[in-house]
Amino acid sequence: MKKIMIKGLPGDGGAAAIRDALLEARLGSQAGHGGPFGAVVIKDGKVIGRGHNTVLRDSDPTRHAEMNALTAAGRRLKSPHLIGCVLIASSEPCPMCLAAAYWSGVAVVYYGLSRRVAAKFGFRDAFLYRELALPGSRRKLVTVKHPATPADSEAVFRDWKKRGGRLY
């Protein structure tokens, strides 16, 4: 088998890391925690965070494998900033997980299974990609800026800034 070198991954080209993500996916789905998804976060060639889908176990729609792995990595580093890290997911991340990867600052995301193949098994994210591309006024989920307290809302930000507010 040809050795593949991929940026930010151990010398085996990330083969062990994707196997770790797939193992997480198996463990979680076999335990009934949620869908068959797993993820790991790598820094300097070492796994610093791992997770599988726990949506059903936790009754929490945000507990995707990638979110759990990013959370674990952040706790280990004691920082929400995962600069220089690599996220490896068993399947292509959904928009929520992809956004979390952006927010965390990971350098790159590698995944095993495409979202189109996952859709064949009932995990359909295409509507989210379409919805997010629309202006807010045309989305199915209505989002409206509440007119009652703009000054009060801004005051919260001013108070935060006065206290030396730190960006995440």
N, C-alpha and C positions, 0 to 999 in steps of 0.2 A: 504494500500500500504506500502511495506517495505521501510524504510528509508535507503538510501544508502549514505555512507560517502566516499567521494573521495578527495584525497589529494589536498589541495589548494583551495577548493570550500567552499561556505557557508554551514551551517549546514543542509540545505535541499538537500545536495548531488549534488548541481548544477542544480536542476530542474528549478529554476527561471532563471538561467543564460542561459540554453539551450532554454527556452521559449523566453527570450530576443533575442537570436540569430535568432530564428525562426520568431519572430515578425519583426526584421530587414529585413529578407529575404522576408517576405510578403510585407512590406512597399515598399521596393525597386522594387520588381517585379511588384507590382500593379501600381506603378508610372511610369513604363517603363524605369527605370534607368539601368536595366541589368538583368542578370539571377537571379534565386531564391535562393540567397545565403546571409547569414547574419552571423555576428560574434560579440563577445564581449570579452573584456580583463578584467580580474578580478585581483585585488590586495587586499590582506587582507580582502577578502570576499565582496568587493565592485566593481561594474562596474566602470572602469576608462576609457574605450574606447569602442565605438561601431561603427559598420558600416555595410553597405550592398553593394552589387555589383553596381557600378556606371559606368561600362565600356561603356554602350551605351550613358548615359547622358553626360559623360565627354569626349567621343571619345578617351579613354585612355585604352589600353589593360592591364595596371597594376592595375587598380582600382577595384580589387577584394574585397570582403567583409573583408577578413582577413587583407589585406593591409590597408584598410581604418580604421579598428579597431586598428591595431598596430600603425598607424600614429596618431590617436586620443589619444591613451594611451601615446605615446611618447611626444606629445605636452603637455598633462596634467602634466606629470612627469617632463617635460623640460629635457628629456634625451632619447637617442635612446636605452638605456639599460633598458630592462624590466625584470630585475632579480627578481625572486619571483612572477612573474605574471603567470596567466593561460590564455590561449587562448581557447575560446569555439567557434566552428564553426558549422553552421547548416549542413555542408557537409565536407567530408574529404578534407583537403587542397590540392591544386595542387602543383606541384614542386616549383613554384615561391613563393607561400605563405608559404610553408613548409620551404624553404630556408630563407625567411624573419623572420619566427619564430625562426629559429636557430640563425640568426644574432642578433636578438633582445635579445636573452637570456631568453626567457620565460621558465618556469620550465616544463610545460607540455601542450600538445594540446589535447583537447577532441573534438570529432565531433559526429554529429548525423547520417548522411547518408553516406554510403560507396561510394567510387568513382565508383564502379561497378554498383551500382544502379543509380547514376547520369548519367553514360554513357548510360543507357537505355533511358534517356530523351535527349540525344544528346550531353551531356557534356563529351567528351572523352579526357582523359589525358594520357591514357596508352602509346600512342606513345611518349610522353615526357619522361616518366620513361624509356622507351626502349632507346631512343636517348641519354639521359644523361648517361646511362651505357656504351655507346660506346666510344672508343677513338675519339678525335676531328676529326681525318682524315676520319673517317667512318660515321660521322653524315651527315644528309641531309642539315643542315645549316652549310655552310663552314665557319670556323673561321681560320684566318691566321695571324700570327705575321708579322706585316709590317716591312720590313728590312731597311727602309730608315733612321729612326731616333732613334735607340736604345740609343745612348748617350744622345740625347736631352730629351728623355722620362725619362731616369734615373736622369738627372739633375733636373727635376721637383720634384722628390722624395727627392733628396739631399737638395734642397732649402727648401722644406717642413720640413724636419728633422732639418735643421739649425734654422728654426723659432720656434722650439719646437713642431713640428707636433704631434698632438694628434690622437691616434687611435680611431676609432668609436666603 
